[in-house]
Amino acid sequence: MTDLGMVLEVFLFINLLVALLKVTRGPTHADRMLAALLFGTTGVALLLLLAHTEGEPALVDIALALAVLAVIAGAAFAQRAWRGKWEGNEHS
């Protein structure tokens, strides 16, 4: 593994930790969902980088599955928010 690959992996891992912190702290549902989508996107990037540097093609399949799950979660959140399911219930 090259030094650049290691630096990028550490940077992406730190980004994942920050996103996880934001998911747990909120303050609104929209903030938590955006952080979860950031978590998914960063996870995909990290898995693709690891697949390239380690030569593990199975990680590409896992990254694809994670990307599809992030899209489905974002669409489900948008549909639920559009219908107003969280009106007046901002902090639960």
N, CA and C atoms as a LAMMPS dump frame, in Angstrom:
ITEM: TIMESTEP
0
ITEM: NUMBER OF ATOMS
276
ITEM: BOX BOUNDS ff ff ff
-5.0000000000000000e+02 5.0000000000000000e+02
-5.0000000000000000e+02 5.0000000000000000e+02
-5.0000000000000000e+02 5.0000000000000000e+02
ITEM: ATOMS id mol type element x y z
1 1 1 N 0.834 -1.171 0
2 1 2 C 0 0 0
3 1 3 C 0.884 1.241 0
4 2 1 N 0.479 2.212 -0.766
5 2 2 C 1.259 3.438 -0.838
6 2 3 C 0.938 4.345 0.339
7 3 1 N 1.805 5.316 0.546
8 3 2 C 1.581 6.284 1.626
9 3 3 C 0.328 7.12 1.371
10 4 1 N 0.089 7.465 0.106
11 4 2 C -1.096 8.247 -0.226
12 4 3 C -2.361 7.451 0.083
13 5 1 N -2.349 6.171 -0.235
14 5 2 C -3.51 5.335 0.071
15 5 3 C -3.78 5.27 1.559
16 6 1 N -2.744 5.157 2.345
17 6 2 C -2.888 5.103 3.802
18 6 3 C -3.433 6.421 4.34
19 7 1 N -2.935 7.53 3.836
20 7 2 C -3.41 8.852 4.279
21 7 3 C -4.885 9.027 3.923
22 8 1 N -5.276 8.628 2.721
23 8 2 C -6.676 8.74 2.315
24 8 3 C -7.579 7.848 3.161
25 9 1 N -7.135 6.654 3.466
26 9 2 C -7.933 5.756 4.295
27 9 3 C -8.128 6.317 5.702
28 10 1 N -7.083 6.88 6.279
29 10 2 C -7.197 7.484 7.611
30 10 3 C -8.128 8.688 7.568
31 11 1 N -8.011 9.519 6.532
32 11 2 C -8.883 10.683 6.39
33 11 3 C -10.343 10.258 6.275
34 12 1 N -10.625 9.252 5.463
35 12 2 C -11.995 8.787 5.296
36 12 3 C -12.528 8.161 6.584
37 13 1 N -11.684 7.452 7.316
38 13 2 C -12.11 6.862 8.581
39 13 3 C -12.45 7.94 9.604
40 14 1 N -11.654 8.998 9.667
41 14 2 C -11.954 10.119 10.572
42 14 3 C -13.264 10.783 10.164
43 15 1 N -13.482 10.897 8.856
44 15 2 C -14.735 11.453 8.355
45 15 3 C -15.918 10.59 8.783
46 16 1 N -15.746 9.269 8.764
47 16 2 C -16.8 8.369 9.234
48 16 3 C -17.104 8.579 10.713
49 17 1 N -16.077 8.772 11.516
50 17 2 C -16.281 8.997 12.941
51 17 3 C -17.033 10.3 13.201
52 18 1 N -16.707 11.34 12.463
53 18 2 C -17.403 12.619 12.611
54 18 3 C -18.869 12.482 12.195
55 19 1 N -19.112 11.758 11.101
56 19 2 C -20.494 11.538 10.651
57 19 3 C -21.273 10.738 11.681
58 20 1 N -20.65 9.742 12.289
59 20 2 C -21.317 8.955 13.314
60 20 3 C -21.674 9.819 14.526
61 21 1 N -20.799 10.713 14.887
62 21 2 C -21.077 11.637 15.985
63 21 3 C -22.269 12.527 15.654
64 22 1 N -22.326 13.011 14.423
65 22 2 C -23.427 13.883 14.005
66 22 3 C -24.745 13.115 13.954
67 23 1 N -24.702 11.842 13.562
68 23 2 C -25.92 11.035 13.533
69 23 3 C -26.488 10.878 14.939
70 24 1 N -25.631 10.698 15.91
71 24 2 C -26.114 10.483 17.273
72 24 3 C -26.566 11.762 17.966
73 25 1 N -26.024 12.913 17.564
74 25 2 C -26.318 14.163 18.287
75 25 3 C -27.409 15.002 17.655
76 26 1 N -27.689 14.834 16.386
77 26 2 C -28.796 15.577 15.784
78 26 3 C -28.425 16.957 15.296
79 27 1 N -29.143 17.99 15.561
80 27 2 C -30.292 18.15 16.442
81 27 3 C -31.637 17.818 15.78
82 28 1 N -31.732 17.834 14.445
83 28 2 C -33.013 17.543 13.797
84 28 3 C -32.909 16.234 13.031
85 29 1 N -34.059 15.749 12.614
86 29 2 C -34.095 14.519 11.823
87 29 3 C -33.369 14.703 10.486
88 30 1 N -33.521 15.869 9.887
89 30 2 C -32.865 16.126 8.609
90 30 3 C -31.338 16.126 8.77
91 31 1 N -30.841 16.711 9.847
92 31 2 C -29.396 16.691 10.107
93 31 3 C -28.888 15.27 10.272
94 32 1 N -29.651 14.471 10.989
95 32 2 C -29.247 13.078 11.193
96 32 3 C -29.257 12.302 9.882
97 33 1 N -30.254 12.551 9.041
98 33 2 C -30.32 11.83 7.767
99 33 3 C -29.188 12.246 6.847
100 34 1 N -28.88 13.523 6.791
101 34 2 C -27.761 13.973 5.958
102 34 3 C -26.443 13.381 6.44
103 35 1 N -26.269 13.288 7.743
104 35 2 C -25.058 12.667 8.275
105 35 3 C -25.014 11.182 7.938
106 36 1 N -26.171 10.511 7.979
107 36 2 C -26.214 9.098 7.614
108 36 3 C -25.881 8.903 6.142
109 37 1 N -26.34 9.807 5.293
110 37 2 C -25.987 9.723 3.871
111 37 3 C -24.495 9.992 3.662
112 38 1 N -23.937 10.916 4.44
113 38 2 C -22.494 11.143 4.394
114 38 3 C -21.752 9.891 4.835
115 39 1 N -22.272 9.239 5.856
116 39 2 C -21.692 7.991 6.347
117 39 3 C -21.679 6.941 5.234
118 40 1 N -22.793 6.825 4.521
119 40 2 C -22.869 5.859 3.427
120 40 3 C -21.921 6.187 2.287
121 41 1 N -21.866 7.445 1.899
122 41 2 C -20.992 7.853 0.803
123 41 3 C -19.523 7.668 1.154
124 42 1 N -19.156 8.046 2.36
125 42 2 C -17.774 7.884 2.799
126 42 3 C -17.419 6.411 2.94
127 43 1 N -18.361 5.622 3.407
128 43 2 C -18.132 4.183 3.505
129 43 3 C -17.89 3.555 2.143
130 44 1 N -18.649 3.996 1.145
131 44 2 C -18.451 3.497 -0.217
132 44 3 C -17.057 3.886 -0.713
133 45 1 N -16.671 5.135 -0.495
134 45 2 C -15.342 5.582 -0.931
135 45 3 C -14.232 4.795 -0.247
136 46 1 N -14.384 4.562 1.044
137 46 2 C -13.378 3.806 1.794
138 46 3 C -13.297 2.363 1.298
139 47 1 N -14.431 1.744 1.062
140 47 2 C -14.426 0.368 0.563
141 47 3 C -13.814 0.273 -0.831
142 48 1 N -14.114 1.241 -1.694
143 48 2 C -13.523 1.221 -3.038
144 48 3 C -12.018 1.437 -2.986
145 49 1 N -11.575 2.312 -2.111
146 49 2 C -10.134 2.537 -1.958
147 49 3 C -9.449 1.277 -1.43
148 50 1 N -10.062 0.64 -0.449
149 50 2 C -9.499 -0.604 0.079
150 50 3 C -9.504 -1.708 -0.974
151 51 1 N -10.555 -1.775 -1.782
152 51 2 C -10.611 -2.784 -2.843
153 51 3 C -9.479 -2.583 -3.834
154 52 1 N -9.18 -1.333 -4.127
155 52 2 C -8.097 -1.045 -5.079
156 52 3 C -6.724 -1.324 -4.474
157 53 1 N -6.502 -0.852 -3.261
158 53 2 C -5.166 -0.996 -2.675
159 53 3 C -4.871 -2.422 -2.233
160 54 1 N -5.875 -3.145 -1.76
161 54 2 C -5.66 -4.504 -1.268
162 54 3 C -5.914 -5.568 -2.33
163 55 1 N -6.488 -5.171 -3.46
164 55 2 C -6.761 -6.135 -4.518
165 55 3 C -7.873 -7.108 -4.168
166 56 1 N -8.889 -6.636 -3.469
167 56 2 C -10.021 -7.471 -3.062
168 56 3 C -11.269 -7.046 -3.833
169 57 1 N -11.608 -7.734 -4.914
170 57 2 C -12.778 -7.321 -5.712
171 57 3 C -14.111 -7.489 -4.984
172 58 1 N -14.171 -8.316 -3.952
173 58 2 C -15.418 -8.498 -3.211
174 58 3 C -15.834 -7.207 -2.507
175 59 1 N -14.877 -6.365 -2.155
176 59 2 C -15.204 -5.1 -1.49
177 59 3 C -15.966 -4.156 -2.416
178 60 1 N -15.787 -4.292 -3.719
179 60 2 C -16.542 -3.471 -4.671
180 60 3 C -18.017 -3.838 -4.604
181 61 1 N -18.319 -5.123 -4.481
182 61 2 C -19.709 -5.561 -4.362
183 61 3 C -20.342 -5.03 -3.079
184 62 1 N -19.6 -5.052 -2.004
185 62 2 C -20.112 -4.542 -0.726
186 62 3 C -20.35 -3.036 -0.828
187 63 1 N -19.447 -2.327 -1.495
188 63 2 C -19.605 -0.88 -1.679
189 63 3 C -20.855 -0.577 -2.505
190 64 1 N -21.11 -1.377 -3.523
191 64 2 C -22.308 -1.183 -4.347
192 64 3 C -23.569 -1.403 -3.518
193 65 1 N -23.583 -2.43 -2.697
194 65 2 C -24.742 -2.692 -1.845
195 65 3 C -24.958 -1.541 -0.859
196 66 1 N -23.892 -1.01 -0.281
197 66 2 C -24 0.117 0.642
198 66 3 C -24.528 1.363 -0.066
199 67 1 N -24.099 1.593 -1.3
200 67 2 C -24.578 2.745 -2.058
201 67 3 C -26.076 2.629 -2.343
202 68 1 N -26.534 1.436 -2.695
203 68 2 C -27.963 1.234 -2.958
204 68 3 C -28.776 1.431 -1.683
205 69 1 N -28.272 0.931 -0.552
206 69 2 C -28.973 1.124 0.713
207 69 3 C -29.075 2.601 1.088
208 70 1 N -28.03 3.367 0.817
209 70 2 C -28.051 4.806 1.123
210 70 3 C -29.1 5.521 0.276
211 71 1 N -29.217 5.145 -0.983
212 71 2 C -30.216 5.769 -1.857
213 71 3 C -31.624 5.433 -1.38
214 72 1 N -31.846 4.185 -1.023
215 72 2 C -33.169 3.775 -0.55
216 72 3 C -33.518 4.49 0.759
217 73 1 N -32.566 4.597 1.657
218 73 2 C -32.82 5.282 2.927
219 73 3 C -33.125 6.763 2.694
220 74 1 N -32.389 7.4 1.808
221 74 2 C -32.647 8.814 1.51
222 74 3 C -34.013 9.028 0.889
223 75 1 N -34.408 8.143 -0.017
224 75 2 C -35.724 8.256 -0.644
225 75 3 C -36.841 8.018 0.362
226 76 1 N -36.663 7.043 1.237
227 76 2 C -37.679 6.769 2.253
228 76 3 C -37.809 7.944 3.218
229 77 1 N -36.688 8.537 3.6
230 77 2 C -36.735 9.695 4.486
231 77 3 C -37.454 10.861 3.805
232 78 1 N -37.12 11.125 2.546
233 78 2 C -37.739 12.243 1.829
234 78 3 C -39.242 12.033 1.686
235 79 1 N -39.652 10.806 1.406
236 79 2 C -41.079 10.536 1.269
237 79 3 C -41.802 10.744 2.595
238 80 1 N -41.203 10.266 3.673
239 80 2 C -41.836 10.413 4.984
240 80 3 C -41.855 11.88 5.421
241 81 1 N -40.777 12.606 5.176
242 81 2 C -40.723 14.023 5.547
243 81 3 C -41.697 14.835 4.705
244 82 1 N -41.876 14.468 3.443
245 82 2 C -42.776 15.199 2.551
246 82 3 C -44.22 15.067 3.036
247 83 1 N -44.548 13.924 3.601
248 83 2 C -45.904 13.708 4.106
249 83 3 C -46.126 14.349 5.47
250 84 1 N -45.075 14.875 6.101
251 84 2 C -45.217 15.593 7.366
252 84 3 C -45.359 14.7 8.573
253 85 1 N -44.738 13.542 8.557
254 85 2 C -44.864 12.614 9.683
255 85 3 C -44.168 13.129 10.933
256 86 1 N -43.241 14.074 10.8
257 86 2 C -42.458 14.529 11.952
258 86 3 C -42.85 15.916 12.424
259 87 1 N -43.948 16.448 11.959
260 87 2 C -44.356 17.789 12.376
261 87 3 C -44.647 17.795 13.874
262 88 1 N -44.038 18.722 14.572
263 88 2 C -44.255 18.843 15.995
264 88 3 C -43.547 17.771 16.818
265 89 1 N -42.762 16.945 16.189
266 89 2 C -42.067 15.859 16.882
267 89 3 C -40.597 15.9 16.486
268 90 1 N -39.985 17.041 16.658
269 90 2 C -38.632 17.293 16.15
270 90 3 C -37.542 16.572 16.91
271 91 1 N -37.705 16.287 18.183
272 91 2 C -36.599 15.76 18.98
273 91 3 C -36.805 14.326 19.428
274 92 1 N -37.634 13.573 18.781
275 92 2 C -37.806 12.179 19.221
276 92 3 C -37.152 11.222 18.286
